Amino acid sequence: MTTHSPASEDEVRALVSDAAARAVPLSIAGGATKRGVGRPAQTQETLSTRGLTGVTLYEPAELVIAARAGTPLDEVEATLAAKNQRLAFEPADLRSLLGTEGEPTIGAVAAANLSGPRRIMVGAARDALIGVRFVNGRGEAVKNGGRVMKNVTGLDLVKTLAGSWGTLAVLTEVTFKVLPIPERTATLVYTGLDDARAIAALSAALGSPYEVTGAAHVPGEGGGAGTLIRIEGFEASVRYRLGELRALLSDWGDPALVEDADGEALWRGVRDVAPLVTPPERAVWKISTAPGRAPALAAAIAAETDARWLYDWGGGLIWLSTAADEAAARIVRAATRAHRGHATLIRAPADLRAAVDVFEPLAAPMMTMTKGLKASFDPRGIFEPGRMYAGV
């Protein structure tokens, strides 16, 4: 497969215009660390943004950073850390889960709408994404959004492109709102809770006024389950909220307190789905549901097939591992529908990704809208055809 690595937006425009004229489908990649997500590529050439690098705007006082799409995520995070700031939505690094190498890019964070455990407090990547530059399927450069949240007129292309997985346009530059790194971060860890009691504890914490920024449950063997509740902020505030949360959750036991590097490692493991990385031949699903339905949904799947899982966002997100076959996929889809959830197949062999729906199937009206949106951005259908839905 031929790979093109343009060094400027003008070169992107020229390459896209040429591909559209030749009706040649393109894969869109940054560091190619998430190439295995979605249906197998139906493309002949790849357009890589890895030549589009560099921070183009950073205003620490305004809490705004912009960078070209191929800029390594590590570079952006290091630039922010030097000013005691961060991408608050905690973008996941899925290289271990997907078995890939390379460097994750800031453009891919936007294109995949990558978000971690802090989403329950600050929102997803799309909520922090306030501006984009991109090239559409006609080879036209477009800018939408700006340096402040309210700078949106007409169709909000910023939010439309977040999570589109390269199927609508080639992002060339992205602008994010950032936040300061808090003075203190602390995690309460409860052990030995079953799923139902863990979700009840997490729900109680999230329903409190104590501003929980992480709420996860990682089941373990032999009573080794860990139920994690994270709070962040100024030292005095964190100290007060720790005491109040301990009192509020006294019926669930006496938790351990984890901070600093150990706490960071705990949440990095949740963010990057570390408990489900092995064995690598198993499929991994990302399932969104109402937190209160999460234990029943997971139990329904486990009753029909061998499954392992962890809960994030207080149970609103289930990461689930099953056998990589169509029978298990049917079980996951049926249970998710029954519990009014939404499932995406994040890791699976190419033959399974070709045989089953990878993204949540759309009702007919939504599919009609999706096709119309695709046609408006990419009239020749050259960007990642079929990656999200067959024929789109």
Secondary structure in CASP SS format (residue, H / E / C, confidence):
PFRMAT SS
TARGET T0000
AUTHOR 0000-0000-0000
METHOD secondary structure of the structure
MODEL  1
M C 1.00
T E 1.00
T E 1.00
H E 1.00
S C 1.00
P C 1.00
A C 1.00
S C 1.00
E H 1.00
D H 1.00
E H 1.00
V H 1.00
R H 1.00
A H 1.00
L H 1.00
V H 1.00
S H 1.00
D H 1.00
A H 1.00
A H 1.00
A H 1.00
R H 1.00
A C 1.00
V C 1.00
P C 1.00
L E 1.00
S E 1.00
I E 1.00
A E 1.00
G C 1.00
G C 1.00
A C 1.00
T C 1.00
K C 1.00
R C 1.00
G C 1.00
V C 1.00
G C 1.00
R C 1.00
P C 1.00
A C 1.00
Q C 1.00
T C 1.00
Q C 1.00
E E 1.00
T E 1.00
L E 1.00
S E 1.00
T C 1.00
R C 1.00
G C 1.00
L C 1.00
T C 1.00
G C 1.00
V E 1.00
T E 1.00
L E 1.00
Y E 1.00
E E 1.00
P H 1.00
A H 1.00
E H 1.00
L C 1.00
V E 1.00
I E 1.00
A E 1.00
A E 1.00
R E 1.00
A C 1.00
G C 1.00
T C 1.00
P E 1.00
L H 1.00
D H 1.00
E H 1.00
V H 1.00
E H 1.00
A H 1.00
T H 1.00
L H 1.00
A H 1.00
A C 1.00
K C 1.00
N C 1.00
Q E 1.00
R E 1.00
L C 1.00
A C 1.00
F C 1.00
E C 1.00
P C 1.00
A C 1.00
D C 1.00
L C 1.00
R H 1.00
S H 1.00
L H 1.00
L H 1.00
G C 1.00
T C 1.00
E C 1.00
G C 1.00
E C 1.00
P C 1.00
T E 1.00
I H 1.00
G H 1.00
A H 1.00
V H 1.00
A H 1.00
A H 1.00
A H 1.00
N C 1.00
L C 1.00
S C 1.00
G C 1.00
P C 1.00
R C 1.00
R H 1.00
I H 1.00
M H 1.00
V H 1.00
G C 1.00
A C 1.00
A H 1.00
R H 1.00
D H 1.00
A H 1.00
L E 1.00
I E 1.00
G E 1.00
V E 1.00
R E 1.00
F E 1.00
V E 1.00
N C 1.00
G C 1.00
R C 1.00
G C 1.00
E C 1.00
A E 1.00
V E 1.00
K E 1.00
N E 1.00
G E 1.00
G C 1.00
R C 1.00
V C 1.00
M C 1.00
K C 1.00
N C 1.00
V C 1.00
T C 1.00
G C 1.00
L C 1.00
D C 1.00
L H 1.00
V H 1.00
K H 1.00
T H 1.00
L H 1.00
A C 1.00
G C 1.00
S C 1.00
W C 1.00
G C 1.00
T C 1.00
L C 1.00
A C 1.00
V E 1.00
L E 1.00
T E 1.00
E E 1.00
V E 1.00
T E 1.00
F E 1.00
K E 1.00
V C 1.00
L E 1.00
P E 1.00
I C 1.00
P C 1.00
E C 1.00
R E 1.00
T E 1.00
A E 1.00
T E 1.00
L E 1.00
V E 1.00
Y E 1.00
T E 1.00
G C 1.00
L C 1.00
D C 1.00
D H 1.00
A H 1.00
R H 1.00
A H 1.00
I H 1.00
A H 1.00
A H 1.00
L H 1.00
S H 1.00
A H 1.00
A H 1.00
L H 1.00
G C 1.00
S C 1.00
P C 1.00
Y C 1.00
E C 1.00
V E 1.00
T E 1.00
G E 1.00
A E 1.00
A E 1.00
H E 1.00
V E 1.00
P C 1.00
G C 1.00
E H 1.00
G H 1.00
G H 1.00
G C 1.00
A C 1.00
G E 1.00
T E 1.00
L E 1.00
I E 1.00
R E 1.00
I E 1.00
E E 1.00
G E 1.00
F C 1.00
E H 1.00
A H 1.00
S H 1.00
V H 1.00
R H 1.00
Y H 1.00
R H 1.00
L H 1.00
G H 1.00
E H 1.00
L H 1.00
R H 1.00
A H 1.00
L H 1.00
L C 1.00
S H 1.00
D H 1.00
W H 1.00
G C 1.00
D C 1.00
P C 1.00
A E 1.00
L E 1.00
V E 1.00
E E 1.00
D H 1.00
A H 1.00
D H 1.00
G H 1.00
E H 1.00
A H 1.00
L H 1.00
W H 1.00
R H 1.00
G H 1.00
V H 1.00
R H 1.00
D C 1.00
V C 1.00
A H 1.00
P H 1.00
L H 1.00
V C 1.00
T C 1.00
P C 1.00
P C 1.00
E C 1.00
R C 1.00
A E 1.00
V E 1.00
W E 1.00
K E 1.00
I E 1.00
S E 1.00
T C 1.00
A C 1.00
P H 1.00
G H 1.00
R H 1.00
A H 1.00
P H 1.00
A H 1.00
L H 1.00
A H 1.00
A H 1.00
A H 1.00
I H 1.00
A H 1.00
A C 1.00
E C 1.00
T C 1.00
D C 1.00
A E 1.00
R E 1.00
W E 1.00
L E 1.00
Y E 1.00
D E 1.00
W H 1.00
G H 1.00
G H 1.00
G C 1.00
L E 1.00
I E 1.00
W E 1.00
L E 1.00
S E 1.00
T E 1.00
A C 1.00
A C 1.00
D C 1.00
E H 1.00
A H 1.00
A H 1.00
A H 1.00
R H 1.00
I H 1.00
V H 1.00
R H 1.00
A H 1.00
A H 1.00
T H 1.00
R H 1.00
A H 1.00
H C 1.00
R C 1.00
G C 1.00
H E 1.00
A E 1.00
T E 1.00
L E 1.00
I E 1.00
R E 1.00
A C 1.00
P C 1.00
A H 1.00
D H 1.00
L H 1.00
R H 1.00
A H 1.00
A H 1.00
V C 1.00
D C 1.00
V C 1.00
F C 1.00
E C 1.00
P C 1.00
L C 1.00
A C 1.00
A H 1.00
P H 1.00
M H 1.00
M H 1.00
T H 1.00
M H 1.00
T H 1.00
K H 1.00
G H 1.00
L H 1.00
K H 1.00
A H 1.00
S H 1.00
F H 1.00
D C 1.00
P C 1.00
R C 1.00
G C 1.00
I C 1.00
F E 1.00
E C 1.00
P C 1.00
G C 1.00
R C 1.00
M C 1.00
Y C 1.00
A C 1.00
G C 1.00
V C 1.00
END
